[in-house]
């Protein structure tokens, strides 16, 4: 069996392909598979082009980390790349393709410390309204895209969740429309309330497309006709980026619209726990970090109780 203590360029393409497959099979999220696959390709391309050819070793991975930092890559990007490479080494060792001591050394290559909390981008109310209304609803594609943007902003779904959203998910509960049994990270199921304007946009799209079941969002070709049964998460990313650029919002992504949902809901005085439930976060602390909320000790919740009690001798 081929091993990888030797220079990475020597193993056959089949061995490299097998190793990549083992890595991608070890993660379940489609987004993680995409990110890890790209990370491995970029690492191999760098190795063949710029490395000293010493093999898949701790020193080589440290050199690649230095290269990424010299290129101005963000801490989060470097950390994702390092995570993929460490996992690649672990899978290689577990499957007899690499000496365990080499894999252990690579596993000790650290990522980059992140300073502070990345809050990312979010839209104002006016910008969110402008974005949802920018698609040309005289076309089938425009109707789809407006419904797509409405779901991302109005329900705060992840792009992978939006891609898998089916018409069976959309049901009535307690007199309102909701998305039921939406499966998010960690396999957690949640129910997501849907604003009426979002449901109206979906209805306009599905009626025009003559959809009665299956995935809500489908590909539309240049002839403005349906051309498949489901959209990919990447195509949703490209759709958001296209319309964001059209109205001068710059490089926005679907996650920025999810963040917009959370920010606008919080500013509208929605309860933090309810925002957490809609987003599908595992803890309220995650939602607090997501919103960039910090504990305020000068104007604390206990100061808002409104009680007027006699002194207890303190």
C-alpha positions in Angstrom: 0.0 0.0 0.0 1.3 3.4 -0.9 2.2 5.7 2.0 2.7 9.5 2.2 5.9 10.0 4.2 7.5 10.5 0.8 7.1 13.6 -1.3 3.4 14.2 -2.0 4.0 14.2 -5.8 5.1 10.6 -5.9 1.9 8.8 -4.9 -0.4 7.9 -7.8 -3.4 10.0 -8.7 -5.5 7.1 -7.5 -3.9 7.2 -4.0 -4.5 11.0 -3.8 -8.1 10.6 -4.9 -8.7 7.8 -2.4 -7.2 10.0 0.4 -9.4 12.9 -0.5 -12.4 10.6 -0.6 -11.6 9.4 2.9 -11.4 12.9 4.1 -14.7 14.0 2.6 -16.5 10.9 3.8 -15.4 11.9 7.4 -17.6 15.0 7.3 -21.3 15.2 6.8 -22.0 18.9 6.0 -22.1 19.7 2.3 -20.4 23.0 3.1 -17.6 21.3 5.0 -17.1 18.9 2.2 -16.8 21.8 -0.3 -14.4 23.7 2.0 -12.2 20.7 2.8 -12.1 19.6 -0.8 -10.9 23.1 -1.9 -8.4 23.3 1.0 -6.8 20.0 0.0 -6.6 21.0 -3.7 -5.0 24.4 -2.8 -2.5 22.7 -0.5 -1.5 20.2 -3.1 -1.1 22.9 -5.8 1.1 24.9 -3.4 3.2 21.9 -2.6 3.9 21.0 -6.2 4.6 24.6 -7.1 6.4 26.2 -4.2 7.4 23.8 -1.4 10.9 22.4 -0.9 9.6 18.9 -1.7 10.3 17.4 1.8 7.0 15.4 1.9 3.8 15.6 3.8 5.4 16.5 7.1 4.9 18.9 10.0 7.6 21.2 8.5 5.8 21.3 5.2 2.4 22.1 6.8 4.0 24.8 8.9 5.5 26.3 5.7 2.1 26.3 4.1 0.6 28.1 7.1 3.3 30.7 6.8 2.5 31.0 3.1 -1.2 31.6 3.7 -0.4 34.3 6.3 2.0 36.0 3.9 -0.8 36.1 1.3 -3.0 38.1 3.7 -5.5 35.3 4.3 -7.8 35.9 7.3 -7.4 33.9 10.5 -10.7 32.0 9.8 -9.5 31.0 6.3 -6.1 29.8 7.6 -7.8 27.9 10.4 -10.2 26.1 8.0 -7.2 25.1 5.8 -5.2 23.8 8.8 -8.2 21.9 10.1 -8.6 20.2 6.7 -4.9 19.3 6.4 -4.8 18.0 10.0 -7.8 15.8 9.3 -6.3 14.7 6.0 -3.2 13.5 7.9 -5.3 11.7 10.5 -7.4 9.9 7.9 -4.1 8.9 6.0 -2.7 7.4 9.2 -5.9 5.6 10.2 -6.0 4.0 6.7 -2.4 2.9 6.6 -1.4 5.6 4.0 0.9 7.5 6.4 3.1 6.8 9.4 1.3 7.6 12.6 4.1 9.7 14.0 4.1 11.9 11.0 0.3 12.4 11.2 0.7 13.2 14.9 3.3 15.9 14.1 1.0 17.5 11.5 -1.9 17.4 14.0 0.2 19.6 16.4 0.4 22.4 13.8 -1.7 25.1 15.3 -4.1 27.5 13.6 -4.1 31.3 14.0 -5.5 33.1 17.1 -8.5 35.2 16.3 -8.7 38.6 17.9 -12.2 39.6 19.0 -15.4 38.3 17.4 -16.2 38.5 13.7 -19.5 40.2 13.4 -19.6 40.3 9.6 -22.0 42.2 7.5 -25.7 42.9 7.9 -28.2 45.1 6.1 -30.3 47.9 7.3 -34.1 47.8 7.0 -34.0 49.9 3.9 -31.2 47.8 2.3 -33.0 44.6 3.1 -36.2 45.9 1.5 -34.3 47.1 -1.6 -32.6 43.7 -2.0 -35.8 41.7 -1.8 -37.5 44.0 -4.3 -34.6 44.2 -6.9 -35.4 40.9 -8.9 -37.5 41.5 -12.0 -40.8 39.6 -11.1 -42.0 39.9 -14.7 -39.8 36.8 -15.3 -40.0 33.3 -13.8 -36.4 33.6 -12.5 -37.1 37.0 -10.9 -40.1 35.5 -9.0 -37.9 32.7 -7.8 -35.1 35.0 -6.8 -37.3 37.3 -4.9 -38.8 34.3 -3.0 -35.3 33.1 -2.3 -34.1 36.4 -0.9 -37.3 36.7 1.2 -36.6 33.3 2.8 -33.0 34.1 3.6 -33.8 37.4 5.2 -37.3 36.7 6.5 -36.6 33.2 8.1 -32.8 33.4 8.6 -32.1 30.0 7.0 -28.6 28.9 6.1 -28.0 28.5 2.3 -27.8 24.7 2.6 -31.1 24.7 4.5 -32.6 26.9 1.8 -31.4 24.5 -0.9 -33.1 21.6 0.8 -36.3 23.4 1.7 -39.3 21.5 0.4 -43.0 22.5 0.0 -43.8 19.9 2.7 -41.8 21.9 5.2 -44.1 24.8 4.9 -47.2 24.3 7.1 -49.6 26.2 9.3 -49.2 26.1 13.1 -51.1 28.2 15.6 -52.7 30.2 12.8 -49.5 31.2 11.0 -47.1 29.8 8.3 -44.0 28.1 9.6 -41.2 25.9 8.3 -41.4 22.6 10.3 -38.7 20.0 10.9 -35.9 22.0 9.4 -32.7 20.1 10.0 -29.7 22.2 10.8 -26.2 21.7 12.1 -25.7 18.7 14.3 -28.9 17.2 13.0 -31.0 19.5 15.2 -34.6 19.9 14.1 -36.4 23.2 14.6 -39.6 25.1 13.6 -39.0 28.5 11.9 -41.9 31.1 11.8 -42.4 32.7 8.4 -43.5 36.3 7.8 -46.6 36.7 5.6 -44.7 38.6 2.9 -42.2 35.7 2.6 -45.1 33.2 2.1 -46.6 35.5 -0.5 -43.4 35.6 -2.4 -43.1 31.8 -2.3 -46.7 31.4 -3.5 -46.1 33.8 -6.5 -43.1 31.7 -7.5 -44.5 28.3 -7.0 -47.8 29.2 -8.8 -45.9 30.6 -11.8 -43.6 27.6 -11.9 -46.6 25.1 -11.5 -44.9 23.5 -8.5 -47.0 21.3 -6.2 -44.4 19.3 -4.3 -40.7 18.7 -3.9 -38.0 21.3 -3.4 -39.2 24.9 -3.3 -36.3 26.4 -5.2 -35.4 25.0 -8.7 -32.9 26.0 -11.4 -34.2 28.3 -14.2 -32.4 28.3 -17.5 -31.6 31.3 -19.8 -34.9 30.6 -21.6 -36.7 31.3 -18.3 -37.9 27.7 -17.9 -37.4 25.2 -15.1 -34.3 23.1 -15.7 -33.9 20.8 -12.7 -35.3 19.6 -9.4 -33.2 21.5 -7.0 -30.7 24.4 -6.6 -27.3 23.9 -5.0 -26.0 25.9 -2.1 -23.4 27.4 -4.3 -26.0 28.7 -6.8 -27.8 30.3 -3.9 -24.5 32.0 -2.9 -24.0 33.3 -6.4 -27.6 34.6 -6.6 -27.2 36.6 -3.4 -23.9 38.0 -4.6 -25.3 39.0 -8.0 -28.2 41.0 -6.5 -26.0 42.5 -3.8 -23.6 43.8 -6.4 -26.5 45.2 -8.5 -27.6 47.5 -5.8 -24.1 48.4 -4.5 -24.0 46.4 -1.3 -20.7 44.9 -2.2 -19.6 41.4 -1.5 -22.5 40.0 0.6 -23.3 36.4 1.1 -26.3 34.3 2.2 -24.9 34.2 5.8 -25.0 38.0 5.9 -28.7 37.8 5.2 -29.1 35.3 8.0 -27.2 37.7 10.2 -29.5 40.5 9.0 -32.5 38.5 10.1 -31.0 38.2 13.6 -29.9 41.8 13.9 -33.2 43.3 12.7 -35.2 40.9 14.9 -33.1 41.9 17.9 -33.4 45.6 17.2 -37.2 45.0 16.9 -37.1 43.7 20.5 -37.6 40.1 19.7 -36.6 37.9 22.7 -33.0 36.6 22.4 -34.2 33.0 23.2 -36.7 33.2 20.3 -34.0 34.4 17.9 -31.9 31.5 19.1 -34.7 29.0 18.4 -35.3 30.4 14.9 -31.6 30.3 14.0 -31.2 26.8 15.4 -28.2 27.7 17.6 -27.3 25.1 20.3 -27.1 27.7 23.0 -28.1 31.3 23.7 -24.4 32.1 24.1 -23.8 31.3 20.5 -26.6 33.7 19.5 -25.0 36.4 21.7 -21.7 36.0 20.0 -23.5 36.0 16.6 -25.1 39.3 17.4 -22.0 40.7 19.0 -23.9 41.3 22.3 -21.8 42.0 25.4 -23.0 41.9 29.0 -23.9 45.4 30.2 -23.1 45.8 33.9 -24.1 49.5 34.0 -27.7 48.9 32.7 -28.4 45.3 33.8 -31.7 43.4 33.7 -32.0 43.6 37.4 -32.1 47.4 37.1 -35.3 47.1 35.0 -37.4 45.1 37.4 -39.4 48.1 38.6 -39.5 47.0 42.2 -39.5 49.5 45.1 -38.6 47.6 48.3 -37.6 48.8 51.7 -34.0 48.6 52.6 -32.9 45.2 54.1 -30.1 46.9 56.1 -27.5 46.6 53.4 
